[in-house]
């Protein structure tokens, strides 16, 4: 536990931040770049534990001095980014998108943003690309850790000094075990919360307190260093958003980072990490982490398009420039105790935090400041809420726990003879179909579960309980002979579904089981998806008076995305399945519609709004009630 500066650790920060930056910027081949955050956790655990343990052992540790250092390190650049984020969101965001931003800034200021984003992590929550402060969840995890960990080390020093390594190891093992157990059961909790992330910081802490024996052999150190670097980069390249994380999947990048911290000094890898250009990126890595995500969010929002090509390059360059300026003119000055003495630091921190909180409070009661936009743009923004009034009551959301409710009945107050079984793409269709069923004094049963298409025998990556939900739905349908027709609806154009080789056979198995139970089957084909939020695109067009220019995906592009399922659908037709193709109603030969009569047909990029579902419902009802 020495306080000697190590350039290789700043270089390791570069290994952490660049994958995060490039992954978020949409650079192909780096879909696991999110593991850079885990590398940061290990570095933090090593460096901060080293300082705390050394001062505790020397009986000179002070919580006031410790938090003074944390404020100097964390708060100044964070405050500047908060101000930029609030101003940028107030300028760009539609009212419904702006409303959550001040709340997220206050959460980041209080180091509880991980709690906020965990609470919003349901399937129907706002998209990550509408949350410019989302990345502060990791800062909150760190700060929560450093509320408790210094106190723990002090307690160990006073009452169990000879068992420090054992106790820290026990916390490491316990947190890791909890992460492994909860990732498949509570993935959002596992991702955002300290109990399932503490082990990553503890990995660095174990190194700092000397719990891992030194590797003396030079060849072994070289080998371990290269293996550690390969473990991190391998995760960056091989992982993607479907990888269950953290849990066991976090072990390679975490242990890789620990290996580099432990063995890199004096090796070729250590010299590479200590190369001055690499070290410089590491020096600005904190500011780069803070700045890159709001810049990406605002760029995509302003351009109505995911990052690609020149936009990706521009975002990366802008992030590097802003990070360099932030490091030079914000971070460095406030780290100097001579330029900013402790009393002044605390006064400034308290004052600026109070100002930020006050401004955010004003913004939160402003209802998104709708006066910034025209009535036409506000009408498009209203599509966010144009969903089934019974979505929360009747739909099983991700993270809501086991689906124990009976299916909802929509339409007339009679026993249903039709059921709609599907994922979230079926919710608004079920409601719109129920409206038409009610006109016939009939009703529709809704069986829908988020991200779970009606396909037997598959689990969806990143989603737990789909197989069980589908078994339950099938069993319910088989047990209710009064249900004569079953409508199947799914997000068939979803890449995660298209890449699952079990989908065609699983869909066939679903149809066969329903037909064996005496049900007639109606299959709703792919709803045309869009690359960006339709609501935002339409609002921008409406603001310019160019709503007539609104166009969605080309039918040819939709057909190409559906090639994986096209032969299966043809075979199902031959088995007597009635297929309803949304494109027949929504598309011309040139493009698919995203608005009609000044109303959005979607409430996000691919879910039909209730307006859109009502447009499709007559075609569906004609197939159901033929």
VEXDREN-674862 format. One record per residue (C-alpha): y negated, x negated, z negated; residue in one letter. Coordinates in steps of 0.2 Angstrom, whole numbers, padded with zeros to 4 digits, always signed. Example, Ala and Ser with C-alpha at 12.3 -4.5 7.8 and 13.67 -1.06 7.14 Angstrom:
// residues 2
+0022-0062-0039A+0005-0068-0036S
This chain:
// residues 626
+0000+0000+0000X-0014-0011+0006X-0031-0006+0013X-0031-0018+0027X-0037-0010+0044X-0023-0008+0057X-0029-0006+0075X-0012+0000+0080X-0014+0016+0069X-0030+0020+0079X-0020+0017+0094X-0007+0029+0088X-0021+0042+0086X-0023+0040+0105X-0004+0044+0107X-0007+0059+0097X-0024+0066+0105X-0021+0063+0123X-0005+0074+0125X-0014+0088+0115X-0030+0086+0127X-0020+0085+0143X-0008+0099+0138X-0022+0111+0134X-0031+0106+0150X-0016+0111+0160X-0010+0095+0166X+0008+0097+0174X+0023+0089+0165X+0015+0088+0148X+0020+0105+0141X+0025+0098+0124X+0008+0090+0121X+0006+0101+0106X+0017+0088+0096X+0002+0077+0095X-0003+0087+0080X+0013+0082+0071X+0009+0064+0075X-0008+0067+0067X+0000+0074+0051X+0011+0059+0049X-0004+0047+0051X-0015+0057+0039X-0001+0058+0026X+0001+0039+0027X-0017+0034+0026X-0023+0046+0013X-0008+0044+0002X-0010+0026+0003X-0028+0028-0004X-0024+0040-0017X-0008+0031-0023X-0017+0015-0024X-0032+0022-0034X-0021+0032-0045X-0010+0017-0049X-0026+0007-0053X-0032+0021-0064X-0048+0023-0054X-0045+0038-0044X-0058+0051-0044X-0057+0069-0036X-0076+0069-0033X-0075+0053-0024X-0059+0059-0014X-0068+0075-0008X-0083+0065-0004X-0073+0055+0008X-0065+0070+0015X-0082+0079+0017X-0089+0063+0026X-0074+0062+0037X-0072+0081+0041X-0087+0091+0039X-0102+0084+0049X-0093+0085+0066X-0085+0101+0062X-0102+0109+0058X-0109+0104+0075X-0094+0111+0084X-0095+0127+0074X-0113+0129+0079X-0109+0125+0098X-0094+0137+0097X-0105+0151+0090X-0119+0149+0102X-0107+0147+0117X-0097+0163+0112X-0113+0173+0109X-0119+0168+0127X-0102+0170+0136X-0091+0182+0127X-0090+0201+0129X-0093+0210+0113X-0074+0213+0109X-0070+0195+0112X-0086+0189+0102X-0083+0199+0086X-0068+0188+0080X-0077+0172+0083X-0089+0172+0067X-0074+0176+0056X-0064+0162+0063X-0079+0150+0060X-0080+0155+0042X-0061+0153+0040X-0062+0136+0047X-0077+0132+0035X-0066+0138+0020X-0050+0128+0027X-0040+0144+0028X-0040+0147+0047X-0022+0144+0048X-0020+0160+0037X-0032+0169+0048X-0023+0165+0064X-0006+0168+0056X-0011+0185+0052X-0017+0188+0070X-0002+0181+0077X+0007+0197+0082X+0011+0200+0100X-0003+0212+0103X-0016+0200+0095X-0030+0191+0106X-0024+0178+0118X-0026+0160+0112X-0038+0157+0126X-0050+0169+0118X-0050+0159+0101X-0061+0144+0102X-0058+0139+0084X-0039+0141+0085X-0036+0122+0084X-0044+0121+0067X-0028+0128+0060X-0021+0110+0058X-0037+0105+0049X-0034+0119+0036X-0016+0114+0034X-0022+0096+0030X-0035+0102+0018X-0024+0113+0009X-0012+0099+0007X-0025+0088+0000X-0030+0101-0013X-0013+0099-0021X-0006+0082-0017X-0018+0071-0027X-0015+0082-0042X+0003+0080-0040X+0002+0061-0039X-0009+0061-0054X+0004+0071-0063X+0018+0060-0058X+0008+0044-0063X+0006+0052-0081X+0023+0059-0083X+0036+0053-0071X+0030+0037-0064X+0047+0030-0061X+0052+0045-0050X+0038+0046-0038X+0048+0041-0023X+0062+0053-0028X+0050+0068-0031X+0040+0065-0014X+0057+0064-0005X+0062+0080-0013X+0047+0089-0007X+0049+0081+0010X+0067+0088+0011X+0063+0105+0004X+0049+0108+0016X+0059+0102+0031X+0074+0113+0025X+0062+0128+0024X+0055+0124+0041X+0072+0124+0049X+0077+0140+0040X+0061+0150+0044X+0058+0144+0062X+0070+0157+0070X+0066+0170+0057X+0047+0169+0055X+0041+0158+0069X+0023+0162+0066X+0023+0158+0048X+0033+0142+0051X+0020+0136+0064X+0004+0139+0054X+0008+0137+0036X+0008+0123+0024X+0025+0125+0016X+0034+0122+0033X+0022+0108+0038X+0020+0098+0022X+0036+0088+0026X+0027+0080+0041X+0013+0074+0030X+0026+0069+0017X+0034+0058+0031X+0018+0047+0031X+0017+0048+0012X+0035+0041+0010X+0029+0026+0020X+0013+0024+0010X+0022+0023-0007X+0035+0011-0001X+0050+0023-0001X+0056+0016+0016X+0063-0002+0016X+0054-0014+0026X+0062-0019+0043X+0062-0038+0043X+0071-0042+0059X+0059-0045+0073X+0071-0038+0086X+0075-0023+0076X+0056-0019+0073X+0054-0020+0092X+0068-0008+0095X+0063+0004+0082X+0045+0004+0089X+0050+0007+0107X+0062+0021+0101X+0048+0029+0091X+0036+0029+0105X+0050+0036+0117X+0053+0050+0104X+0035+0055+0104X+0033+0054+0123X+0050+0062+0126X+0045+0077+0116X+0029+0078+0126X+0038+0079+0142X+0053+0089+0137X+0046+0102+0126X+0037+0118+0131X+0030+0134+0123X+0048+0141+0122X+0054+0127+0110X+0057+0134+0093X+0044+0124+0083X+0042+0115+0071X+0059+0114+0062X+0072+0102+0069X+0062+0100+0086X+0048+0092+0076X+0059+0078+0069X+0058+0067+0085X+0039+0066+0086X+0037+0065+0067X+0050+0052+0065X+0044+0043+0080X+0026+0042+0073X+0034+0036+0056X+0044+0023+0065X+0028+0016+0074X+0018+0016+0058X+0032+0007+0049X+0037-0006+0062X+0024-0008+0076X+0013-0022+0068X+0017-0038+0076X+0027-0030+0090X+0023-0028+0109X+0021-0009+0105X+0009-0014+0091X-0001-0025+0103X-0002-0011+0116X-0008+0001+0103X-0020-0011+0097X-0028-0014+0114X-0046-0010+0113X-0047+0004+0126X-0033+0013+0117X-0041+0010+0100X-0057+0017+0106X-0049+0034+0111X-0041+0034+0094X-0058+0031+0085X-0065+0046+0094X-0049+0056+0092X-0056+0068+0078X-0071+0073+0088X-0061+0074+0104X-0049+0086+0095X-0063+0096+0089X-0073+0097+0105X-0059+0099+0118X-0053+0116+0114X-0069+0126+0114X-0074+0117+0130X-0058+0123+0138X-0059+0141+0131X-0077+0143+0137X-0074+0135+0154X-0059+0147+0158X-0069+0162+0152X-0084+0158+0162X-0074+0154+0178X-0061+0168+0177X-0048+0156+0180X-0035+0145+0172X-0039+0126+0172X-0034+0118+0188X-0040+0104+0200X-0058+0099+0198X-0060+0110+0183X-0046+0101+0173X-0055+0084+0177X-0072+0091+0172X-0065+0098+0156X-0057+0081+0151X-0072+0071+0156X-0084+0083+0146X-0072+0082+0131X-0072+0063+0131X-0091+0062+0133X-0095+0075+0119X-0082+0066+0108X-0090+0050+0111X-0108+0056+0107X-0101+0066+0092X-0092+0050+0085X-0107+0039+0088X-0121+0050+0082X-0113+0062+0069X-0097+0055+0062X-0102+0036+0060X-0119+0040+0052X-0112+0052+0039X-0098+0039+0034X-0111+0027+0029X-0114+0029+0010X-0130+0019+0013X-0137+0030+0026X-0131+0046+0017X-0129+0044-0001X-0117+0055-0010X-0130+0067-0019X-0138+0069-0002X-0121+0072+0007X-0117+0086-0006X-0134+0094-0004X-0133+0094+0015X-0115+0100+0015X-0119+0114+0004X-0135+0119+0013X-0127+0118+0031X-0111+0127+0025X-0122+0141+0018X-0133+0142+0034X-0117+0143+0045X-0109+0157+0034X-0125+0167+0034X-0127+0166+0053X-0109+0171+0054X-0111+0186+0042X-0126+0192+0053X-0115+0190+0068X-0100+0199+0060X-0111+0215+0057X-0118+0215+0074X-0103+0223+0082X-0102+0209+0096X-0121+0212+0101X-0117+0223+0115X-0135+0224+0121X-0132+0207+0130X-0122+0216+0143X-0125+0230+0156X-0116+0247+0153X-0105+0243+0168X-0099+0227+0160X-0096+0236+0143X-0086+0249+0151X-0074+0236+0158X-0074+0228+0141X-0068+0244+0133X-0052+0242+0143X-0046+0231+0128X-0043+0247+0118X-0037+0258+0133X-0019+0258+0126X-0006+0270+0119X-0013+0279+0104X+0004+0277+0097X+0007+0259+0101X+0007+0253+0083X+0017+0268+0077X+0030+0268+0090X+0032+0250+0096X+0041+0236+0088X+0029+0221+0088X+0034+0203+0087X+0033+0197+0068X+0034+0215+0062X+0052+0212+0054X+0068+0221+0059X+0066+0237+0069X+0072+0250+0057X+0062+0265+0064X+0069+0279+0074X+0062+0281+0092X+0046+0291+0094X+0046+0307+0103X+0032+0309+0115X+0027+0325+0124X+0032+0343+0118X+0039+0346+0101X+0057+0347+0108X+0072+0336+0108X+0070+0323+0121X+0081+0322+0137X+0073+0306+0144X+0071+0290+0135X+0061+0275+0140X+0069+0258+0135X+0059+0242+0138X+0048+0228+0131X+0029+0230+0129X+0027+0234+0147X+0035+0251+0143X+0023+0257+0130X+0009+0264+0140X+0021+0270+0153X+0030+0280+0139X+0015+0288+0133X+0009+0293+0151X+0026+0299+0155X+0026+0309+0139X+0010+0317+0144X+0018+0324+0160X+0034+0328+0151X+0023+0339+0139X+0016+0349+0153X+0035+0353+0157X+0038+0357+0139X+0049+0342+0138X+0048+0326+0129X+0052+0307+0130X+0060+0295+0117X+0051+0278+0117X+0062+0263+0113X+0051+0247+0115X+0051+0230+0107X+0039+0216+0111X+0045+0203+0123X+0062+0211+0124X+0067+0217+0141X+0081+0230+0141X+0094+0216+0146X+0110+0214+0137X+0116+0198+0129X+0101+0187+0130X+0088+0180+0118X+0070+0177+0123X+0064+0159+0119X+0051+0161+0105X+0056+0178+0101X+0069+0183+0087X+0079+0199+0087X+0079+0204+0105X+0098+0204+0106X+0099+0215+0090X+0085+0226+0096X+0094+0229+0112X+0111+0233+0104X+0102+0245+0093X+0093+0254+0107X+0110+0255+0117X+0119+0262+0103X+0106+0275+0099X+0106+0280+0117X+0125+0281+0118X+0125+0292+0102X+0113+0304+0109X+0121+0314+0124X+0105+0325+0125X+0097+0310+0133X+0102+0312+0151X+0090+0300+0160X+0085+0282+0154X+0070+0273+0161X+0071+0254+0160X+0054+0244+0160X+0051+0226+0158X+0039+0212+0162X+0050+0206+0176X+0037+0195+0184X+0037+0184+0168X+0041+0166+0171X+0051+0165+0154X+0062+0180+0160X+0063+0174+0178X+0069+0157+0172X+0083+0164+0161X+0099+0164+0171X+0107+0178+0161X+0094+0191+0166X+0102+0198+0182X+0120+0200+0174X+0112+0206+0158X+0102+0220+0167X+0118+0224+0177X+0127+0226+0160X+0114+0237+0153X+0115+0249+0168X+0134+0249+0168X+0134+0253+0149X+0121+0268+0152X+0130+0275+0167X+0147+0274+0157X+0139+0284+0144X+0134+0297+0157X+0116+0293+0159X+0106+0292+0175X+0096+0276+0176X+0078+0274+0183X+0072+0256+0184X+0053+0252+0184X+0050+0237+0195X+0038+0223+0192X+0020+0228+0187X+0009+0216+0197X+0003+0202+0185X-0013+0192+0186X-0018+0174+0182X-0032+0179+0170X-0038+0194+0159X-0042+0208+0171X-0054+0215+0158X-0065+0200+0158X-0064+0197+0177X-0070+0215+0180X-0084+0214+0167X-0090+0198+0176X-0090+0207+0192X-0098+0223+0185X-0112+0212+0178X-0116+0206+0196X-0114+0223+0203X-0099+0217+0213X-0085+0228+0206X-0079+0232+0224X-0074+0214+0226X-0061+0216+0213X-0043+0211+0219X-0027+0207+0211X-0012+0197+0216X-0006+0197+0234X+0010+0208+0236X+0018+0193+0245X+0016+0182+0229X+0023+0196+0218X+0038+0197+0230X+0040+0178+0228X+0040+0179+0209X+0054+0193+0210X+0066+0184+0221X+0077+0180+0206X+0080+0198+0203X+0079+0206+0221X+0097+0205+0225X+0102+0213+0208X+0090+0227+0211X+0097+0230+0228X+0115+0231+0220X+0109+0243+0207X+0102+0254+0220X+0119+0255+0228X+0126+0260+0210X+0115+0275+0210X+0100+0268+0201X+0083+0275+0206X+0070+0261+0207X+0052+0265+0205X+0041+0251+0213X+0024+0250+0205X+0017+0240+0220X+0020+0255+0231X+0006+0264+0221X-0005+0249+0216X-0005+0238+0231X-0011+0238+0249X-0003+0225+0261X-0017+0213+0256X-0019+0214+0238X-0014+0224+0222X-0028+0234+0213X-0035+0230+0196X-0047+0244+0195X-0050+0262+0200X-0065+0272+0200X-0074+0259+0189X-0060+0259+0176X-0048+0244+0173X-0030+0246+0177X-0025+0233+0164X-0030+0229+0146X-0026+0210+0148X-0018+0200+0162X-0002+0210+0165X-0001+0225+0153X-0006+0241+0161X-0020+0250+0152X-0017+0268+0149X-0028+0272+0164X-0016+0261+0174X-0001+0269+0167X-0007+0286+0171X-0010+0281+0189X+0009+0276+0190X+0015+0290+0179X+0016+0303+0193X+0027+0292+0204X+0038+0289+0189X+0039+0307+0184X+0044+0312+0202X+0059+0300+0200X+0064+0306+0182X+0062+0325+0185X+0068+0326+0203X
